[in-house]
Amino acid sequence: MYSKEETQKLKREFWVTFAEKFPRKWVLYDTKIKDFSFKFYVDNKKAQVIIDIEHRNNDTRIAYFEKLEALKSILAEEFIADLVFERDYVLENGKTISRIWVEKLGVSVSNRNYWDEIYSFYNEKMAALELFYSEYDDFIKDIT
């Protein structure tokens, strides 16, 4: 078991090492859509690559989600086959968002032996999501 400080230091080292091994600019929050972002997540059980749609207006949030859902078969066939779509995902703080994600189970940020496996997963899946987004962003953005 790590102390809080040791855990923070380890996570910081994890992310610095990832940035060194894959030195590129990820899209993440730079989608040009308000409250629509790509994220990396890791804990002691899993690693995830996520699209979060957190728009305050529920109708707008659902409209963006439905745009992505309309492209689900293309996403599965050409980019990432095992994405999970959840229109009404409830965060720990009680906020309801829409989330689409892919995960790798059985890995841990606390165990350096898994880091390369997590980094490869992140690089492969996020690159695929970004490629998808670059090809379909005009369609996704048009919710009028």
DODO-422727 format. One line per 8 residues: number of its first residue (from 1); their letters; for each residue x, y, z of C-alpha. Coordinates in pm, 1 decimal. Example, Ala and Ser with C-alpha at 12.3 -4.5 7.8 and 13.67 -1.06 7.14 Angstrom:
BEGIN
1	as	1230.0:-450.0:780.0; 1367.0:-106.0:714.0
//
This chain:
BEGIN
1	myskeetq	0.0:0.0:0.0; 127.2:343.2:-92.1; 78.2:662.3:105.8; -119.2:942.2:-59.6; 205.9:1124.9:-143.0; 366.4:810.7:-285.2; 58.3:742.2:-497.1; 62.0:1098.3:-634.1
9	klkrefwv	434.0:1072.3:-710.9; 384.5:737.0:-886.0; 95.4:870.7:-1096.7; 298.6:1178.0:-1189.0; 586.4:949.8:-1294.8; 341.0:735.7:-1494.5; 215.2:1035.3:-1694.1; 560.9:1187.7:-1745.2
17	tfaekfpr	690.0:854.3:-1874.3; 390.0:823.1:-2106.9; 456.2:1170.7:-2247.1; 821.6:1080.5:-2303.4; 741.6:750.9:-2478.1; 464.4:902.6:-2693.1; 567.1:1266.6:-2744.4; 276.6:1399.0:-2942.8
25	kwvlydtk	-5.5:1643.4:-2896.1; -330.0:1461.5:-2824.3; -663.9:1625.0:-2909.4; -811.4:1573.1:-2558.4; -1000.3:1896.5:-2482.4; -922.8:2067.6:-2815.5; -1224.4:1926.2:-3001.6; -1378.4:2266.3:-3087.0
33	ikdfsfkf	-1699.7:2141.6:-2921.8; -1786.6:2283.1:-2580.6; -1775.7:2018.4:-2304.2; -1681.4:1739.4:-2549.7; -1345.8:1581.4:-2467.6; -1118.7:1282.7:-2504.5; -961.5:1150.5:-2184.5; -719.8:893.4:-2050.3
41	yvdnkkaq	-802.2:721.4:-1719.9; -611.6:466.0:-1515.2; -643.2:317.0:-1167.7; -536.1:-7.7:-1004.4; -783.3:-223.0:-1197.0; -816.2:-78.7:-1545.8; -707.7:170.8:-1808.4; -961.0:356.4:-2021.7
49	viidiehr	-974.0:581.6:-2325.1; -1286.8:794.2:-2297.8; -1505.5:1040.5:-2484.6; -1701.4:1250.0:-2235.8; -1991.3:1472.1:-2338.3; -2062.5:1698.2:-2042.5; -2273.1:1973.4:-2193.3; -2493.4:2149.2:-1934.8
57	nndtriay	-2787.8:2149.8:-2172.7; -2926.9:1796.9:-2160.2; -3075.0:1813.9:-2511.6; -2741.2:1927.8:-2656.5; -2553.4:1653.5:-2468.5; -2790.9:1389.0:-2600.0; -2776.5:1530.7:-2955.5; -2396.2:1491.4:-2961.4
65	feklealk	-2423.1:1143.7:-2812.5; -2679.5:1042.3:-3076.0; -2448.0:1169.3:-3350.8; -2176.3:935.4:-3224.8; -2424.8:654.7:-3178.9; -2531.0:697.2:-3543.4; -2167.7:629.3:-3636.9; -2137.8:327.7:-3403.8
73	silaeefi	-2113.5:66.1:-3679.3; -1845.9:266.7:-3863.9; -1655.4:311.2:-3538.0; -1674.9:-62.7:-3467.3; -1580.9:-175.8:-3818.1; -1307.1:74.7:-3899.5; -1166.5:208.4:-3572.9; -1242.8:38.7:-3237.8
81	adlvferd	-1466.4:-266.0:-3209.1; -1525.4:-282.4:-2834.1; -1649.8:64.8:-2738.3; -1913.5:98.4:-2466.5; -2181.2:365.4:-2519.7; -2369.8:506.2:-2221.1; -2605.4:797.0:-2283.7; -2672.8:868.8:-1916.8
89	yvlengkt	-2352.7:797.6:-1725.8; -2357.0:922.8:-1367.2; -2027.4:1050.8:-1226.9; -1929.1:1008.3:-861.5; -2035.3:1369.1:-797.0; -2387.7:1290.3:-920.8; -2356.1:1475.3:-1253.0; -2507.5:1295.9:-1552.8
97	isriwvek	-2297.9:1298.9:-1869.3; -2273.0:1085.4:-2181.7; -1967.8:862.5:-2203.5; -1817.1:637.2:-2466.6; -1515.4:433.7:-2369.1; -1294.6:135.5:-2424.2; -1107.0:-28.1:-2139.4; -829.9:-268.1:-2062.2
105	lgvsvsnr	-890.1:-467.3:-1746.7; -630.3:-635.0:-1526.3; -371.6:-356.3:-1533.8; -258.7:-124.8:-1256.2; -98.0:217.7:-1244.8; 70.3:112.4:-918.8; 261.9:-167.4:-1089.6; 531.6:-44.1:-1328.7
113	nywdeiys	530.0:-383.9:-1500.8; 197.4:-285.4:-1661.8; 297.0:60.3:-1775.0; 416.6:-31.7:-2126.1; 100.0:-235.4:-2181.7; -114.7:60.3:-2070.7; 85.7:303.2:-2285.8; 42.5:82.8:-2594.2
121	fynekmaa	-329.9:52.9:-2524.4; -359.2:431.2:-2485.2; -162.3:503.6:-2800.0; -356.3:255.4:-3014.5; -705.8:341.9:-2891.4; -669.1:719.8:-2860.3; -503.6:743.7:-3201.7; -797.6:547.3:-3348.3
129	lelfysey	-1053.8:774.0:-3178.0; -871.7:1085.9:-3294.1; -854.8:955.7:-3651.3; -1227.0:880.2:-3639.2; -1296.5:1226.8:-3500.3; -1084.5:1399.4:-3764.3; -1281.6:1220.5:-4036.8; -1629.4:1278.2:-3890.4
137	ddfikdit	-1600.7:1598.8:-3684.2; -1808.7:1807.7:-3928.4; -2093.6:1557.7:-3902.1; -2062.3:1536.0:-3522.6; -2052.5:1915.9:-3478.0; -2367.9:1971.2:-3687.0; -2646.2:1920.0:-3432.3; -2881.6:2188.0:-3565.1
//
